[in-house]
């Protein structure tokens, strides 16, 4: 058992170069010379043997180092021969240990080895890169064109939040200083102003939200993606984003392009011009925090879990607010908006009838169906069959409940008078259902148990769901996703796992394991099979993502394309061609992440005991916090324990990366000859090292 050496012996004196040093690394003994361990200046070993780091010794007097002996063996071999022999050790583990020991020449070699397999131009799926936009000037005019309007019913309680717009009553120098200060995040910590928080797309348009402003891009056939609109800098962080770019047969014609942003209870709406530019339509208030913001046709819809919905109609220019039951889910299909509530009821609103009843101050919110067990409707999906366009009376709805049930209800033309009828029930989840999707071929449900997914194949006859043989179980898997507990992993609304895609096509989940990850995994929503994985081309963490169904060009043979859009922590936006990835399906590894890939993703965090209860219902954009994660907080270590960086680590943290070519040239100039006896090397240049791994973050495990 290792015991601390006395204070007088804790600092080994400088000995002759040929002195034999005995090491106990993780319980395995190694013997080598002092010269072998100390030929790299300012490394962990030179600090250890010079007395700058206190030591632990075992019962035989060997210096104890609490590290992995399997990884230490190739490191010691490099110190002896200056040759790298991994011996089956994973490259990332070897790089991590080399950084810990402060072995700069070995770190450079391993990093160059990794960079040979990567390119700043991405892989074959990489489709485009948009650099960060220019930070805009501040928006000075915060007048409201439409205040809160309520229909009958008692006012809903307003949940106070530090994300609501700041008080505008400040005056004088101090007031201006407070006004210019960056707004707090929902966690109370400052946000990164240049980080991409939200990304959404519609047809050939993209909207990207940063902390205090948003920009819009348009795809032009000849010139590619062009910046067409940039909003002024706002006074508060953007939490919700919605975009509509084209409404077929809409009453507005070419003036149907709009973008909206919301935080707290306030919503800003802009009209976009096809050739560039935009104008502010107005500022609207819901009166309670906005938790979902989206367009149904030309109508802007805002909902809150408190049971309040707001609608802005583009034709009548009217903002309407109405109370319903507390909302736990929603979905839109065609002109129908369906709301799932915590009382077990599903309400529907026909958007096309809004202008007819606006004068009556009534949004025509009608109850469509009530769950037999009156469980809260926590997830909702509507599928319009081909018969819907013919008769308008055929509709299929799948919904999940707070008790974990999955139900399918169908309304046939012959049952219009009696409403939808219960078609199927599945009770395979033991946690609240947070997502559900009914498509042409599959029924997909996700519950709050670490994003546990269950899928069924759907049998149809002439486009209509059939009971012969009915839905059959297809797959069961999990989409592990973690989010930052301190709000630095990006906006939670911008990291939705999906499923994404048209309902008559294969849909996909997007998996981001940890908040600071720069790699995303694309998986089929029906089976969990991996389609591809993408990694940011500039190495920055991915903070937001979405999937865009982009219409094809007018050229002969062109077809619609599906793109994965990833927003980065440095403000850039990358695009990946999922259509090509889907065409090559079967070439990627089957299933989800391998054990090695999962452990590599989770190296930045450690799971902590379950911290929250399962009793609360998920919100309309459900991201239920289940398990908290925290970094390992240890004191300054003794000879190798993880903690504050040792002197060589601190030195490595100050070093820059250098370009790939420069580092290759420096490696050729400074690299020792093979099998040359170890001699003291010159102090490495401060521009060639690499920073250590970023500090671990506090994390929460989530399902949404």
C-alpha positions as CSV (number, residue, x, y, z in Angstrom):
1,X,0.0,0.0,0.0
2,X,1.4,3.4,-1.0
3,X,2.3,5.7,1.9
4,X,3.4,9.3,1.8
5,X,7.1,9.8,2.2
6,X,8.3,12.0,5.1
7,X,8.7,15.7,4.3
8,X,12.5,15.4,4.2
9,X,12.2,12.6,1.7
10,X,9.3,14.0,-0.3
11,X,11.7,16.0,-2.6
12,X,14.2,13.6,-4.2
13,X,17.6,15.2,-4.6
14,X,19.2,15.5,-7.9
15,X,21.1,12.3,-8.7
16,X,23.5,11.1,-11.4
17,X,22.0,10.6,-14.9
18,X,22.6,6.9,-14.6
19,X,20.7,6.5,-11.4
20,X,18.0,3.8,-11.6
21,X,14.5,5.0,-10.8
22,X,11.8,2.6,-9.7
23,X,8.2,3.5,-10.5
24,X,4.9,2.0,-9.4
25,X,2.4,3.0,-12.1
26,X,-1.1,1.9,-11.2
27,X,0.2,-1.1,-9.3
28,X,2.7,-2.2,-12.0
29,X,6.4,-1.7,-11.5
30,X,8.7,-0.1,-14.0
31,X,12.5,0.6,-13.8
32,X,14.4,3.1,-15.9
33,X,17.2,5.7,-15.6
34,X,16.9,9.3,-14.5
35,X,18.3,10.4,-17.8
36,X,15.5,8.6,-19.7
37,X,12.8,10.3,-17.6
38,X,14.2,13.8,-17.6
39,X,15.6,14.4,-21.2
40,X,12.4,16.4,-22.0
41,X,12.6,19.7,-20.1
42,X,9.7,20.9,-17.9
43,X,7.9,17.6,-18.1
44,X,6.1,15.9,-15.3
45,X,9.1,13.6,-14.6
46,X,11.7,16.3,-14.5
47,X,9.4,18.2,-12.0
48,X,8.9,15.0,-10.0
49,X,12.6,14.1,-9.7
50,X,13.7,17.7,-9.1
51,X,11.4,18.0,-6.1
52,X,8.9,20.5,-7.5
53,X,6.2,17.8,-7.1
54,X,5.8,15.9,-3.9
55,X,5.8,12.1,-4.1
56,X,4.2,9.0,-2.8
57,X,6.2,5.8,-2.3
58,X,5.1,2.3,-1.9
59,X,6.4,-0.2,0.6
60,X,9.4,-1.0,-1.6
61,X,10.4,2.6,-2.0
62,X,9.2,2.9,-5.6
63,X,7.6,6.2,-6.6
64,X,3.9,5.7,-6.9
65,X,2.0,7.3,-9.9
66,X,-1.7,6.7,-10.0
67,X,-2.1,6.3,-13.8
68,X,-2.9,3.6,-16.3
69,X,0.1,1.2,-16.6
70,X,-1.1,0.0,-20.0
71,X,-0.8,3.4,-21.6
72,X,2.4,4.2,-19.6
73,X,4.3,1.4,-21.3
74,X,4.4,2.9,-24.8
75,X,5.2,6.3,-23.2
76,X,8.2,4.9,-21.4
77,X,9.3,3.2,-24.6
78,X,9.2,6.6,-26.4
79,X,11.3,8.1,-23.7
80,X,13.8,5.3,-24.1
81,X,14.0,5.1,-28.0
82,X,12.3,8.3,-29.2
83,X,10.1,6.0,-31.4
84,X,6.4,5.6,-31.1
85,X,4.9,2.2,-30.7
86,X,1.2,2.4,-29.5
87,X,1.0,-1.4,-28.9
88,X,-2.8,-1.5,-29.4
89,X,-3.4,1.6,-27.2
90,X,-6.2,4.0,-28.4
91,X,-4.7,7.1,-29.9
92,X,-6.9,9.5,-27.8
93,X,-5.9,7.8,-24.6
94,X,-2.2,8.0,-25.5
95,X,-2.6,11.7,-26.4
96,X,-4.4,12.4,-23.1
97,X,-1.6,10.7,-21.1
98,X,1.1,12.4,-23.1
99,X,-0.5,15.8,-22.3
100,X,-0.7,14.9,-18.7
101,X,3.0,14.0,-18.5
102,X,3.9,17.2,-20.4
103,X,5.8,15.3,-23.1
104,X,5.6,18.0,-25.8
105,X,7.5,16.0,-28.6
106,X,5.1,13.1,-28.2
107,X,2.1,15.3,-28.0
108,X,3.1,16.9,-31.3
109,X,3.5,13.6,-33.0
110,X,0.2,12.2,-31.9
111,X,-1.6,15.4,-32.9
112,X,-0.1,15.4,-36.4
113,X,-1.0,11.7,-36.6
114,X,-4.7,12.6,-35.9
115,X,-4.7,15.6,-38.3
116,X,-3.6,13.4,-41.2
117,X,-7.0,11.7,-41.0
118,X,-8.9,15.0,-40.9
119,X,-9.3,17.9,-43.3
120,X,-10.5,21.5,-42.8
121,X,-12.5,20.9,-46.0
122,X,-14.6,18.1,-44.3
123,X,-15.4,14.7,-45.8
124,X,-17.6,13.9,-48.9
125,X,-20.8,14.9,-47.0
126,X,-19.5,18.4,-46.3
127,X,-21.5,20.8,-48.4
128,X,-20.8,24.3,-47.4
129,X,-19.5,26.7,-44.7
130,X,-20.9,30.1,-43.7
131,X,-18.5,32.2,-41.6
132,X,-19.7,34.2,-38.6
133,X,-21.7,37.3,-39.6
134,X,-20.8,40.9,-38.5
135,X,-22.1,41.8,-35.1
136,X,-24.9,44.3,-35.7
137,X,-25.7,47.7,-34.1
138,X,-28.1,47.8,-31.2
139,X,-31.8,48.1,-31.7
140,X,-32.9,51.3,-30.0
141,X,-36.7,51.3,-30.6
142,X,-38.4,48.8,-28.4
143,X,-42.0,50.0,-28.9
144,X,-44.8,47.5,-28.9
145,X,-47.2,47.5,-31.8
146,X,-49.6,45.1,-30.2
147,X,-50.0,44.6,-26.5
148,X,-51.4,41.6,-24.8
149,X,-55.0,40.9,-25.7
150,X,-57.0,38.3,-23.9
151,X,-60.3,36.5,-24.5
152,X,-62.6,35.6,-21.7
153,X,-61.3,33.6,-18.8
154,X,-59.1,34.2,-15.8
155,X,-55.6,35.5,-16.5
156,X,-52.9,32.9,-16.6
157,X,-50.2,33.3,-13.9
158,X,-47.0,34.9,-15.1
159,X,-43.9,33.0,-14.3
160,X,-41.1,35.4,-13.5
161,X,-37.8,34.6,-15.1
162,X,-34.4,36.2,-15.4
163,X,-34.7,35.6,-19.2
164,X,-37.6,38.1,-19.5
165,X,-36.7,41.5,-21.1
166,X,-34.8,43.8,-18.8
167,X,-36.3,46.9,-17.2
168,X,-36.1,49.9,-19.5
169,X,-36.4,52.5,-16.8
170,X,-32.7,52.9,-16.3
171,X,-31.4,56.4,-17.0
172,X,-28.1,58.3,-16.9
173,X,-24.6,56.8,-17.3
174,X,-25.3,53.8,-15.1
175,X,-28.5,53.0,-17.0
176,X,-26.6,53.1,-20.3
177,X,-23.9,50.8,-18.9
178,X,-26.5,48.3,-17.7
179,X,-28.3,48.6,-21.0
180,X,-25.1,47.8,-23.0
181,X,-24.2,44.8,-20.7
182,X,-24.8,41.4,-22.2
183,X,-28.0,39.8,-20.9
184,X,-27.9,36.9,-18.5
185,X,-28.6,33.4,-19.6
186,X,-31.4,31.3,-18.0
187,X,-28.8,29.9,-15.6
188,X,-27.7,33.4,-14.6
189,X,-24.3,33.0,-16.3
190,X,-23.2,35.3,-19.2
191,X,-23.8,33.9,-22.7
192,X,-21.3,33.8,-25.5
193,X,-22.5,36.5,-27.9
194,X,-21.0,34.8,-30.9
195,X,-22.3,31.3,-30.3
196,X,-25.0,29.9,-32.5
197,X,-28.0,29.2,-30.3
198,X,-30.7,28.2,-32.8
199,X,-31.0,27.1,-36.4
200,X,-34.1,26.6,-38.5
201,X,-34.9,26.3,-42.2
202,X,-37.8,26.4,-44.6
203,X,-37.5,25.6,-48.3
204,X,-34.4,27.5,-49.5
205,X,-34.1,29.8,-46.5
206,X,-32.2,29.5,-43.2
207,X,-32.5,31.5,-40.0
208,X,-29.7,31.5,-37.5
209,X,-30.1,33.0,-34.0
210,X,-27.2,34.2,-31.9
211,X,-27.5,35.5,-28.4
212,X,-28.8,38.9,-29.3
213,X,-29.4,39.0,-33.0
214,X,-30.4,36.7,-35.9
215,X,-29.5,36.5,-39.6
216,X,-31.2,34.9,-42.6
217,X,-29.7,33.2,-45.7
218,X,-31.3,32.4,-49.0
219,X,-30.1,29.7,-51.4
220,X,-29.7,31.0,-55.0
221,X,-29.2,28.5,-57.8
222,X,-26.1,30.2,-59.2
223,X,-24.5,31.9,-56.3
224,X,-25.3,29.6,-53.4
225,X,-26.2,30.7,-49.9
226,X,-26.4,34.5,-49.6
227,X,-26.9,36.7,-46.5
228,X,-30.2,38.6,-47.1
229,X,-31.2,39.8,-43.6
230,X,-29.5,40.7,-40.3
231,X,-31.6,41.9,-37.4
232,X,-30.5,44.7,-35.0
233,X,-28.9,43.8,-31.7
234,X,-31.6,43.0,-29.2
235,X,-31.7,43.6,-25.5
236,X,-32.3,40.0,-24.5
237,X,-31.1,36.5,-25.5
238,X,-33.1,34.8,-28.2
239,X,-34.8,31.6,-26.9
240,X,-37.2,30.7,-29.7
241,X,-36.9,31.1,-33.5
242,X,-39.4,30.5,-36.3
243,X,-39.2,31.0,-40.1
244,X,-41.7,30.7,-43.0
245,X,-40.4,31.2,-46.5
246,X,-43.2,30.1,-48.8
247,X,-46.9,29.3,-48.5
248,X,-48.4,27.6,-51.6
249,X,-51.5,29.4,-52.6
250,X,-51.2,31.9,-49.8
251,X,-53.0,35.2,-49.8
252,X,-49.8,37.2,-49.4
253,X,-48.2,36.1,-52.6
254,X,-44.5,37.0,-52.6
255,X,-44.8,38.7,-49.3
256,X,-45.1,35.5,-47.3
257,X,-41.5,35.3,-45.9
258,X,-41.3,36.1,-42.2
259,X,-39.0,35.4,-39.3
260,X,-39.8,35.6,-35.6
261,X,-37.8,35.5,-32.4
262,X,-39.0,35.3,-28.8
263,X,-37.7,35.3,-25.3
264,X,-39.7,35.4,-22.1
265,X,-43.2,36.6,-23.1
266,X,-42.1,38.9,-25.9
267,X,-42.1,38.1,-29.6
268,X,-40.5,40.1,-32.5
269,X,-41.7,39.6,-36.1
270,X,-40.0,40.7,-39.3
271,X,-41.0,40.6,-42.9
272,X,-38.3,39.4,-45.3
273,X,-37.6,40.5,-48.8
274,X,-36.6,37.9,-51.4
275,X,-33.8,40.1,-52.8
276,X,-32.5,41.1,-49.4
277,X,-33.5,43.2,-46.4
278,X,-36.4,43.2,-44.1
279,X,-38.7,45.3,-42.0
280,X,-40.0,44.9,-38.5
281,X,-43.7,44.1,-38.4
282,X,-44.2,44.4,-34.7
283,X,-43.6,43.3,-31.1
284,X,-46.2,41.1,-29.5
285,X,-46.7,39.9,-25.9
286,X,-48.1,36.6,-24.8
287,X,-48.2,37.5,-21.1
288,X,-46.4,34.3,-20.1
289,X,-43.1,32.7,-21.2
290,X,-43.2,31.5,-24.8
291,X,-42.3,27.8,-24.9
292,X,-43.1,27.1,-28.6
293,X,-43.0,29.4,-31.6
294,X,-43.8,28.3,-35.1
295,X,-45.8,29.1,-38.3
296,X,-48.8,27.4,-39.6
297,X,-49.2,28.8,-43.1
298,X,-49.0,32.6,-42.7
299,X,-50.1,32.5,-39.1
300,X,-47.5,32.9,-36.3
301,X,-48.3,30.6,-33.3
302,X,-47.0,31.0,-29.8
303,X,-47.9,28.6,-27.0
304,X,-47.1,28.3,-23.3
305,X,-47.4,25.4,-20.9
306,X,-49.7,27.6,-18.8
307,X,-52.4,27.1,-21.3
308,X,-52.2,30.3,-23.3
309,X,-51.9,30.5,-27.1
310,X,-51.2,33.5,-29.2
311,X,-51.9,33.9,-33.0
312,X,-50.9,36.6,-35.4
313,X,-52.7,36.5,-38.7
314,X,-50.9,37.9,-41.7
315,X,-54.1,38.7,-43.5
316,X,-56.0,40.6,-40.8
317,X,-52.8,41.9,-39.1
318,X,-54.4,40.9,-35.8
319,X,-52.7,39.5,-32.6
320,X,-55.0,37.2,-30.6
321,X,-54.4,35.6,-27.2
322,X,-56.7,33.0,-25.7
323,X,-56.7,30.6,-22.7
324,X,-57.0,26.9,-23.0
325,X,-56.0,24.0,-20.7
326,X,-52.3,23.7,-19.7
327,X,-50.5,22.6,-22.9
328,X,-48.1,19.7,-22.8
329,X,-47.7,19.0,-26.6
330,X,-48.7,20.2,-30.0
331,X,-48.5,19.4,-33.7
332,X,-49.5,21.0,-37.0
333,X,-50.7,19.3,-40.2
334,X,-52.0,21.3,-43.1
335,X,-54.2,24.0,-41.7
336,X,-54.9,22.2,-38.4
337,X,-53.2,23.0,-35.1
338,X,-53.6,20.3,-32.5
339,X,-52.9,20.9,-28.8
340,X,-52.4,18.1,-26.3
341,X,-53.2,19.1,-22.7
342,X,-52.6,17.8,-19.2
343,X,-56.2,16.9,-18.7
344,X,-56.1,14.2,-21.3
345,X,-57.8,16.2,-24.0
346,X,-56.7,17.0,-27.6
347,X,-58.0,20.3,-28.9
348,X,-57.8,21.4,-32.5
349,X,-57.9,24.8,-34.2
350,X,-58.5,25.2,-38.0
351,X,-56.1,28.0,-39.0
352,X,-58.0,28.8,-42.2
353,X,-61.0,29.8,-40.1
354,X,-59.1,32.4,-38.1
355,X,-60.1,35.4,-40.1
356,X,-63.8,34.5,-40.0
357,X,-64.0,34.7,-36.2
358,X,-61.4,37.2,-35.2
359,X,-64.1,39.8,-34.7
360,X,-65.8,37.5,-32.3
361,X,-62.6,37.2,-30.2
362,X,-62.7,33.4,-30.5
363,X,-60.1,31.2,-32.0
364,X,-62.5,28.2,-32.5
365,X,-60.6,26.0,-30.1
366,X,-62.6,22.7,-30.0
367,X,-62.1,19.5,-28.2
368,X,-61.3,16.7,-30.6
369,X,-60.7,13.7,-28.3
370,X,-60.2,12.8,-24.6
371,X,-57.9,10.0,-23.5
372,X,-59.9,7.1,-21.9
373,X,-57.7,7.2,-18.8
374,X,-57.5,11.0,-18.8
375,X,-53.7,10.9,-18.8
376,X,-51.9,14.0,-19.9
377,X,-51.1,14.1,-23.6
378,X,-47.3,14.7,-23.6
379,X,-46.6,14.0,-27.3
380,X,-48.6,14.4,-30.4
381,X,-48.3,13.5,-34.1
382,X,-50.8,14.0,-36.9
383,X,-50.6,12.2,-40.2
384,X,-52.7,13.3,-43.2
385,X,-53.4,10.4,-45.5
386,X,-54.0,10.8,-49.2
387,X,-57.7,10.5,-48.5
388,X,-57.5,13.7,-46.5
389,X,-57.1,15.8,-49.5
390,X,-60.0,14.1,-51.2
391,X,-62.6,14.1,-48.5
392,X,-61.0,16.2,-45.7
393,X,-62.5,13.8,-43.2
394,X,-59.7,11.2,-42.8
395,X,-57.1,11.9,-40.2
396,X,-54.8,9.8,-38.1
397,X,-53.3,10.9,-34.8
398,X,-50.7,9.2,-32.6
399,X,-50.2,10.5,-29.1
400,X,-48.2,9.6,-26.0
401,X,-49.3,10.0,-22.4
402,X,-47.7,10.9,-19.0
403,X,-48.1,7.3,-17.9
404,X,-46.0,6.0,-20.9
405,X,-48.9,4.8,-23.1
406,X,-48.9,5.2,-26.9
407,X,-52.3,5.4,-28.6
408,X,-53.4,5.8,-32.2
409,X,-56.8,7.3,-33.0
410,X,-58.4,7.5,-36.5
411,X,-61.2,9.5,-37.9
412,X,-63.0,7.9,-40.8
413,X,-65.5,9.7,-43.2
414,X,-68.2,7.5,-41.8
415,X,-67.4,8.5,-38.2
416,X,-67.3,12.3,-38.6
417,X,-70.3,12.8,-36.4
418,X,-68.9,10.8,-33.5
419,X,-65.3,12.0,-33.7
420,X,-62.0,10.0,-33.8
421,X,-62.1,6.4,-32.7
422,X,-59.4,4.6,-30.7
423,X,-57.4,2.3,-33.1
424,X,-54.5,0.9,-31.1
425,X,-52.8,1.1,-27.7
426,X,-49.3,0.2,-26.7
427,X,-48.0,0.2,-23.1
428,X,-44.3,-0.4,-23.6
429,X,-42.9,2.7,-21.9
430,X,-42.7,3.1,-18.1
431,X,-41.7,6.8,-18.3
432,X,-43.7,9.7,-19.8
433,X,-43.6,9.8,-23.6
434,X,-41.7,12.9,-24.8
435,X,-41.9,12.4,-28.6
436,X,-44.0,10.6,-31.1
437,X,-44.1,10.4,-34.8
438,X,-46.6,8.7,-37.1
439,X,-45.4,8.5,-40.7
440,X,-46.4,6.5,-43.8
441,X,-44.4,3.4,-42.8
442,X,-43.5,3.7,-39.1
443,X,-44.8,4.7,-35.6
444,X,-42.0,6.0,-33.4
445,X,-42.1,6.9,-29.7
446,X,-39.5,8.3,-27.4
447,X,-39.8,8.2,-23.6
448,X,-38.1,10.1,-20.8
449,X,-35.9,7.1,-19.9
450,X,-32.6,8.4,-21.5
451,X,-34.4,8.9,-24.8
452,X,-35.6,5.3,-25.1
453,X,-37.0,4.7,-28.6
454,X,-39.6,2.1,-29.6
455,X,-40.7,1.7,-33.2
456,X,-43.4,-0.2,-35.0
457,X,-44.0,-0.8,-38.7
458,X,-47.3,0.4,-40.0
459,X,-49.4,-1.6,-42.4
460,X,-51.5,0.4,-44.9
461,X,-54.1,-0.4,-47.5
462,X,-54.6,2.2,-50.2
463,X,-52.8,4.7,-48.1
464,X,-55.0,4.1,-45.0
465,X,-53.8,2.5,-41.8
466,X,-54.9,-1.2,-41.6
467,X,-55.4,-3.7,-38.8
468,X,-54.4,-6.6,-41.0
469,X,-51.8,-7.5,-39.7
470,X,-51.6,-4.1,-37.9
471,X,-48.5,-2.4,-36.4
472,X,-45.7,-4.8,-35.5
473,X,-42.7,-4.1,-33.2
474,X,-39.7,-3.1,-35.2
475,X,-36.8,-1.9,-32.9
476,X,-35.8,-0.7,-29.5
477,X,-32.8,1.5,-28.8
478,X,-31.7,4.7,-27.0
479,X,-30.4,8.1,-28.2
480,X,-28.2,9.3,-25.4
481,X,-28.1,13.1,-25.2
482,X,-26.6,15.2,-22.5
483,X,-27.1,18.9,-21.9
484,X,-25.1,21.4,-19.9
485,X,-26.3,22.2,-16.5
486,X,-24.8,25.7,-16.6
487,X,-26.3,26.7,-20.0
488,X,-23.0,26.7,-22.0
489,X,-23.7,23.8,-24.2
490,X,-26.1,25.8,-26.5
491,X,-29.8,26.6,-26.3
492,X,-31.8,23.5,-25.4
493,X,-34.3,24.2,-28.2
494,X,-31.5,24.1,-30.7
495,X,-30.4,20.6,-29.8
496,X,-33.6,18.6,-30.5
497,X,-32.8,15.0,-31.5
498,X,-35.8,14.8,-33.9
499,X,-37.0,12.8,-35.7
500,X,-36.4,14.9,-38.8
501,X,-37.7,14.4,-42.3
502,X,-40.8,14.2,-44.4
503,X,-43.4,11.7,-43.2
504,X,-43.4,9.8,-46.5
505,X,-39.7,9.3,-46.4
506,X,-37.0,7.8,-44.0
507,X,-36.6,10.0,-41.0
508,X,-33.5,10.4,-38.9
509,X,-32.4,11.2,-35.3
510,X,-29.5,13.6,-34.7
511,X,-27.4,12.5,-31.7
512,X,-25.1,14.8,-29.8
513,X,-23.8,13.0,-26.8
514,X,-22.2,15.8,-24.8
515,X,-22.7,19.6,-25.0
516,X,-19.1,20.4,-26.0
517,X,-19.0,17.7,-28.7
518,X,-17.9,18.6,-32.2
519,X,-19.2,15.3,-33.6
520,X,-22.8,14.4,-34.4
521,X,-24.2,11.0,-35.2
522,X,-27.1,10.6,-37.7
523,X,-29.3,7.5,-37.1
524,X,-32.4,6.1,-38.7
525,X,-35.4,6.8,-36.6
526,X,-37.0,3.4,-37.5
527,X,-34.1,1.1,-36.6
528,X,-31.4,3.2,-34.9
529,X,-28.9,2.2,-37.6
530,X,-26.2,4.8,-38.1
531,X,-26.4,6.7,-41.3
532,X,-23.2,8.7,-40.9
533,X,-21.3,10.9,-38.4
534,X,-20.1,14.4,-39.0
535,X,-17.4,16.4,-37.3
536,X,-17.0,20.2,-37.3
537,X,-14.4,21.2,-39.9
538,X,-12.9,24.0,-37.7
539,X,-12.9,21.9,-34.5
540,X,-15.3,24.1,-32.6
541,X,-18.1,22.6,-30.5
542,X,-21.5,22.2,-32.2
543,X,-24.1,24.2,-30.3
544,X,-27.2,23.9,-32.5
545,X,-28.4,21.8,-35.4
546,X,-31.4,21.0,-37.5
547,X,-32.3,19.2,-40.8
548,X,-33.5,21.2,-43.8
549,X,-35.6,19.7,-46.6
550,X,-34.4,21.9,-49.5
551,X,-36.3,21.9,-52.8
552,X,-34.4,21.0,-55.9
553,X,-33.2,23.4,-58.6
554,X,-34.9,24.0,-61.9
555,X,-32.2,22.0,-63.8
556,X,-33.1,18.8,-65.5
557,X,-32.7,15.7,-63.3
558,X,-32.4,17.8,-60.1
559,X,-34.2,16.4,-57.0
560,X,-34.8,17.8,-53.5
561,X,-31.9,17.6,-51.1
562,X,-31.8,17.0,-47.3
563,X,-29.2,18.9,-45.4
564,X,-27.9,18.8,-41.9
565,X,-27.2,22.3,-40.6
566,X,-24.8,22.6,-37.7
567,X,-24.2,25.9,-35.8
568,X,-20.8,26.2,-34.1
569,X,-19.6,27.9,-30.9
570,X,-17.5,30.3,-33.0
571,X,-20.6,31.5,-34.9
572,X,-20.0,29.7,-38.1
573,X,-22.6,27.4,-39.9
574,X,-21.7,24.2,-41.7
575,X,-23.9,22.1,-44.0
576,X,-23.8,18.4,-44.6
577,X,-25.5,16.5,-47.5
578,X,-27.7,13.8,-45.8
579,X,-29.2,12.8,-49.2
580,X,-25.8,11.4,-50.2
581,X,-25.4,9.8,-46.8
582,X,-28.9,8.1,-47.2
583,X,-28.0,6.9,-50.7
584,X,-24.9,5.2,-49.3
585,X,-26.8,3.6,-46.4
586,X,-25.3,0.3,-45.3
587,X,-21.7,1.4,-45.7
588,X,-21.7,3.0,-42.2
589,X,-21.4,0.8,-39.1
590,X,-24.6,-0.8,-38.1
591,X,-26.3,0.4,-34.9
592,X,-25.5,3.4,-32.8
593,X,-22.2,4.4,-31.1
594,X,-19.7,1.7,-30.4
595,X,-18.5,1.3,-26.8
596,X,-15.2,3.0,-27.7
597,X,-17.0,5.9,-29.4
598,X,-19.3,6.4,-26.4
599,X,-16.5,6.4,-23.9
600,X,-14.6,8.9,-26.0
601,X,-17.6,11.2,-26.0
602,X,-18.2,10.8,-22.3
603,X,-14.6,11.5,-21.3
604,X,-15.5,15.1,-20.5
605,X,-18.1,14.2,-17.8
606,X,-19.0,11.8,-15.1
607,X,-22.5,10.7,-14.2
608,X,-23.8,11.6,-10.8
609,X,-26.7,10.0,-8.9
610,X,-30.2,10.7,-10.0
611,X,-31.1,14.2,-9.0
612,X,-34.6,15.0,-10.1
613,X,-38.0,13.2,-9.8
614,X,-40.0,11.7,-12.6
615,X,-43.3,13.1,-11.5
616,X,-43.4,16.3,-13.5
617,X,-44.9,16.3,-17.0
618,X,-42.7,17.2,-20.0
619,X,-43.2,20.6,-21.6
620,X,-44.4,21.0,-25.3
621,X,-40.7,21.0,-26.2
622,X,-39.9,18.2,-23.7
623,X,-36.4,18.1,-22.3
624,X,-36.9,16.5,-18.9
625,X,-33.8,16.6,-16.7
626,X,-33.2,13.2,-15.3
627,X,-29.6,12.8,-14.1
628,X,-27.1,15.4,-13.2
629,X,-23.5,15.1,-14.3
630,X,-20.5,16.8,-12.8
631,X,-16.8,16.9,-13.4
632,X,-14.4,15.2,-11.1
633,X,-13.4,17.8,-8.5
634,X,-10.2,16.7,-6.9
635,X,-7.6,18.6,-5.0
636,X,-4.1,19.2,-6.3
637,X,-2.7,15.7,-6.9
638,X,0.3,14.0,-5.5
639,X,2.6,12.6,-8.3
640,X,0.0,12.0,-10.9
641,X,-3.5,12.3,-9.4
642,X,-5.8,14.4,-11.6
643,X,-6.4,17.9,-10.3
644,X,-4.7,21.3,-10.9
645,X,-2.3,21.1,-13.7
646,X,1.3,20.5,-12.9
647,X,4.0,22.9,-14.1
648,X,4.4,21.1,-17.4
649,X,0.7,21.1,-17.9
650,X,0.4,24.8,-17.2
651,X,3.2,25.4,-19.8
652,X,1.4,23.2,-22.3
653,X,-1.8,25.1,-21.7
654,X,-0.1,28.4,-22.7
655,X,1.2,27.0,-26.0
656,X,-0.5,27.6,-29.3
657,X,-1.4,25.0,-31.9
658,X,0.3,26.3,-35.1
659,X,-0.7,25.3,-38.5
660,X,-0.4,21.7,-39.8
661,X,2.4,22.6,-42.3
662,X,4.3,24.6,-39.7
663,X,4.1,21.8,-37.2
664,X,5.2,19.2,-39.8
665,X,8.2,21.4,-40.7
666,X,9.1,21.9,-37.1
667,X,8.8,18.2,-36.4
668,X,11.3,17.5,-39.3
669,X,13.7,20.1,-38.0
670,X,13.6,19.1,-34.3
671,X,12.9,15.4,-34.6
672,X,15.7,13.2,-33.3
673,X,17.4,10.6,-35.4
674,X,16.1,7.0,-34.9
675,X,17.7,5.0,-32.1
676,X,19.9,7.8,-31.1
677,X,21.0,7.7,-27.4
678,X,18.8,10.0,-25.3
679,X,20.3,13.4,-24.8
680,X,18.8,16.5,-23.3
681,X,16.6,18.2,-25.8
682,X,16.3,22.0,-26.2
683,X,13.3,23.7,-24.7
684,X,10.5,23.4,-27.2
685,X,9.1,26.5,-28.9
686,X,6.1,28.0,-27.3
687,X,4.2,28.0,-30.6
688,X,4.2,24.3,-31.3
689,X,2.5,22.6,-28.3
690,X,-1.1,22.0,-27.9
691,X,-3.5,23.0,-25.1
692,X,-4.7,20.3,-22.7
693,X,-8.2,19.0,-23.0
694,X,-10.8,21.6,-22.0
695,X,-12.1,21.6,-18.5
696,X,-15.0,19.3,-17.7
697,X,-18.4,20.9,-17.5
698,X,-21.4,20.3,-15.3
699,X,-23.9,18.4,-17.2
700,X,-27.5,17.1,-17.0
701,X,-28.7,14.0,-18.7
702,X,-31.8,14.8,-20.6
703,X,-34.6,13.2,-22.6
704,X,-36.6,15.3,-25.0
